[in-house]
Amino acid sequence: MNSDDDVLDELFSVIEDRKENVPDDSYTASLFTHEKGENAVLEKLGEESTELVLAAKDGDDDELAHEAADIVYHMLVLLAMHDMTVADLREELAERR
Ligand SMILES: N=c1c2ncn([C@@H]3O[C@H](COP(=O)(O)OP(=O)(O)OP(=O)(O)O)[C@@H](O)[C@H]3O)c2ncn1[C@@H]1O[C@H](COP(=O)(O)O)[C@@H](O)[C@H]1O
């Protein structure tokens, strides 16, 4: 175990907090407040998926990790937009064991 083990839960807590508290300079908060915020998230997920594929094809593992993190972040924002949580994701994965 190390301090990075909780990073998904910590990130999701920050994302959830941005739904209630809206700092001016927060990209995350802007996604929740903008009328087309969900569309922006969906577009990002599409773009980043393509970038992920290209990074894998190029054998660029640093870029692969970067794009994977972008996808996970935007996926968590999308779950929060639907009032879902990381627990829902864990539950779905656990059911597949
Ligand atoms: N994990 C992220 C995160 N990942 C991506 N992004 C933002 O998502 C936006 C779009 O991502 P892109 O990949 O398209 O960024 P890009 O630089 O245009 O393109 P690339 O070259 O990276 O592909 C950028 O503004 C990124 O900064 C993120 N913004 C925030 N977080 C986390 O969310 C927390 C809250 O952040 P605020 O949004 O500042 O409140 C932060 O502490 C971070 O932990």
The ligand as an ORCA input file, in Angstrom:
! r2SCAN-3c Opt
* xyz 0 1
  N      -7.349     15.126    -13.229
  C      -7.693     16.233    -13.652
  C      -7.661     16.538    -15.067
  N      -7.308     15.805    -16.141
  C      -7.489     16.615    -17.215
  N      -7.932     17.817    -16.826
  C      -8.216     19.013    -17.635
  O      -8.986     18.656    -18.728
  C      -8.846     19.670    -19.707
  C      -8.913     19.079    -21.058
  O      -7.996     18.006    -21.122
  P      -7.127     17.758    -22.388
  O      -6.478     16.428    -22.257
  O      -7.923     18.011    -23.616
  O      -6.029     18.861    -22.204
  P      -5.160     19.495    -23.293
  O      -3.931     19.970    -22.604
  O      -5.992     20.494    -24.010
  O      -4.812     18.305    -24.307
  P      -3.736     17.134    -24.183
  O      -2.566     17.570    -24.978
  O      -3.385     16.905    -22.717
  O      -4.421     15.918    -24.757
  C      -7.543     20.409    -19.411
  O      -7.846     21.722    -18.999
  C      -6.971     19.608    -18.271
  O      -6.327     20.437    -17.322
  C      -8.069     17.810    -15.487
  N      -8.513     18.774    -14.621
  C      -8.550     18.478    -13.301
  N      -8.147     17.249    -12.801
  C      -8.234     16.971    -11.352
  O      -9.357     17.627    -10.821
  C      -8.996     18.365     -9.654
  C      -9.810     19.655     -9.597
  O      -9.344     20.503    -10.596
  P     -10.073     21.855    -11.042
  O     -10.719     21.523    -12.342
  O      -8.956     22.826    -11.245
  O     -11.036     22.252    -10.006
  C      -7.486     18.635     -9.802
  O      -6.901     18.717     -8.548
  C      -7.019     17.423    -10.544
  O      -6.720     16.428     -9.589
*
